[in-house]
Amino acid sequence: MTCLSIKHLGVVNKLLVLQIKMDESKGYLLDQQVTIELLLKEFGPDSANGVRTPTSDECNLEDEDVQKILPEKSAKNDPSVNSFQSMVGSLLWIARCTRPDICFAVHKATRQTHKPTTKDWKTAKRIMRC
């Protein structure tokens, strides 16, 4: 049997891109501000109006434009399957760790990651504005 030595490195303050703060009265506080800012920088507009809810009735509308399937690859800022998968993967990580309030909307956006439509892209973009 192998013995491992353990070394105390002090109070943890960062783990897997999570900022961890210890507050004596409240306990541990988790923060993903850096991850969210990187996601917005990569996929979001420079300035966008925030929304109060991550999903809306507009996300349920059906017309031929929203049923258009995204291309496999495209220019840097244009929607594509790869960029959609990257965006919703990041949203899943954020929802799982620190934002359970957006879980339902993220789940709704990830139902068709193999063939996302324009509607799915708009749903994911709205979640980022929340």
VENKAJO-V622587 format. One record per residue. N is the residue number from 1. NEAR is the number of other C-alpha atoms within 10 Angstrom. Layout:
n & near
N & NEAR
N & NEAR
This chain:
n & near
1 & 3
2 & 4
3 & 5
4 & 6
5 & 5
6 & 6
7 & 6
8 & 5
9 & 6
10 & 6
11 & 9
12 & 10
13 & 13
14 & 12
15 & 9
16 & 6
17 & 11
18 & 18
19 & 16
20 & 16
21 & 16
22 & 13
23 & 9
24 & 7
25 & 6
26 & 8
27 & 9
28 & 12
29 & 13
30 & 16
31 & 18
32 & 17
33 & 14
34 & 12
35 & 17
36 & 15
37 & 11
38 & 12
39 & 16
40 & 17
41 & 11
42 & 14
43 & 18
44 & 17
45 & 13
46 & 8
47 & 8
48 & 10
49 & 7
50 & 12
51 & 13
52 & 9
53 & 13
54 & 21
55 & 20
56 & 13
57 & 6
58 & 10
59 & 18
60 & 10
61 & 9
62 & 10
63 & 9
64 & 8
65 & 10
66 & 15
67 & 13
68 & 14
69 & 16
70 & 21
71 & 14
72 & 14
73 & 12
74 & 13
75 & 7
76 & 10
77 & 11
78 & 11
79 & 20
80 & 22
81 & 20
82 & 16
83 & 20
84 & 26
85 & 18
86 & 15
87 & 21
88 & 22
89 & 15
90 & 16
91 & 26
92 & 19
93 & 14
94 & 21
95 & 18
96 & 13
97 & 13
98 & 15
99 & 14
100 & 12
101 & 13
102 & 20
103 & 18
104 & 12
105 & 20
106 & 23
107 & 15
108 & 14
109 & 26
110 & 21
111 & 11
112 & 12
113 & 16
114 & 12
115 & 16
116 & 24
117 & 23
118 & 18
119 & 23
120 & 25
121 & 23
122 & 16
123 & 22
124 & 24
125 & 20
126 & 20
127 & 21
128 & 23
129 & 17
130 & 14
